[in-house]
Each structure stands twice: as structure tokens, then as C-alpha cells.
Amino acid sequence: MADKRIYEIVVIIDPKSTEEETTTLTDNLKQIIETQGGSIVKSDDMGLRRMAYEINHRNEGRYWFFEIEGTGGEIAELERRMRVNEAIIRYMTIRVDLDRRRAAKLQEKRTRRSTTRSSNSSRSNDMPFKADDDANEMEEAA
């Protein structure tokens, strides 16, 4: 069995599409993903937003976000279908499972390091503090 991967897809839909057309389009995209063996982790309508630059004489678009878990085959079919759909202005697919694993490793490393530091600092706190010695060392350094 192939390893499951996680993808994030942002789709910009033509703002002239009606609410019904947009719902039908997103339902079709979800159906493509599921029939190809993927699963939708999250689906979110981000609403009508102003785009950074004009695309096909349009300044706004309806943004949809999908988080998909699958093998990659469903992504290829989904992108093929989005490419030929006139209602979709742009789309972007990003594989995020590798980045999330990397971030989790870094977080774990930071946690271990901070735990080690706090245990080392608590040991140093057990020793009596000599303010006079520290003041003398500072004067000598100056």
C-alpha cells in the first residue's frame, strides 16, 4: 500500500459564478477526490477576495481551500479536471506532509533542549548565590 500524503489545494473560482454553480463545482471536485481513493480532511469556503493581480480581466475571485489525504494519483486527476474547467481561474497544490514532519521534529528538538536547559538551570539554582563575587568579577572585567 502506498504511503498517504497530505496536500493543500487553493482554488480560485470565477466570481460571476452563482452560488449554485460554485456548490456544484466544489461537490464535483470532492467527488473526484473520493472516487480516486483520496479523502478530504478539510474543506473551507474562504469567500470572495481581491486578488493580488488581475487575471483574465478579473480583480476578485471566490477562494476555496481543500486539505486532502491521498497517494497523489487523485491529485493528478483533480488538476487535469481543474485545468479544463472555465469557472476555475487558478489553483495551487502544495504537498505539506513533509513540511509538517520537519516542523514536528524541530518542535520536539526544541522541547528536549528547553527541558534539558531547565533541568540544568534548576541545578545551578540549588547552589548558593554569591552576589559579592559576581560584582567583583564584573568590576575586574571592566
Secondary structure in CASP SS format (residue, H / E / C, confidence):
PFRMAT SS
TARGET T0000
AUTHOR 0000-0000-0000
METHOD secondary structure of the structure
MODEL  1
M C 1.00
A C 1.00
D C 1.00
K C 1.00
R E 1.00
I E 1.00
Y E 1.00
E E 1.00
I E 1.00
V E 1.00
V E 1.00
I E 1.00
I E 1.00
D C 1.00
P C 1.00
K C 1.00
S C 1.00
T C 1.00
E H 1.00
E H 1.00
E H 1.00
T H 1.00
T H 1.00
T H 1.00
L H 1.00
T H 1.00
D H 1.00
N H 1.00
L H 1.00
K H 1.00
Q H 1.00
I H 1.00
I H 1.00
E H 1.00
T H 1.00
Q C 1.00
G C 1.00
G C 1.00
S E 1.00
I E 1.00
V E 1.00
K E 1.00
S E 1.00
D E 1.00
D E 1.00
M E 1.00
G E 1.00
L E 1.00
R E 1.00
R E 1.00
M E 1.00
A E 1.00
Y E 1.00
E E 1.00
I E 1.00
N C 1.00
H C 1.00
R E 1.00
N E 1.00
E E 1.00
G E 1.00
R E 1.00
Y E 1.00
W E 1.00
F E 1.00
F E 1.00
E E 1.00
I E 1.00
E E 1.00
G E 1.00
T C 1.00
G C 1.00
G H 1.00
E H 1.00
I H 1.00
A H 1.00
E H 1.00
L H 1.00
E H 1.00
R H 1.00
R H 1.00
M H 1.00
R H 1.00
V H 1.00
N C 1.00
E C 1.00
A C 1.00
I E 1.00
I E 1.00
R E 1.00
Y E 1.00
M E 1.00
T E 1.00
I E 1.00
R E 1.00
V C 1.00
D H 1.00
L H 1.00
D H 1.00
R H 1.00
R H 1.00
R H 1.00
A H 1.00
A H 1.00
K H 1.00
L H 1.00
Q H 1.00
E H 1.00
K H 1.00
R H 1.00
T H 1.00
R H 1.00
R H 1.00
S H 1.00
T H 1.00
T H 1.00
R H 1.00
S H 1.00
S H 1.00
N H 1.00
S H 1.00
S H 1.00
R H 1.00
S H 1.00
N H 1.00
D H 1.00
M C 1.00
P C 1.00
F C 1.00
K C 1.00
A H 1.00
D H 1.00
D H 1.00
D H 1.00
A H 1.00
N H 1.00
E H 1.00
M H 1.00
E H 1.00
E H 1.00
A H 1.00
A C 1.00
END
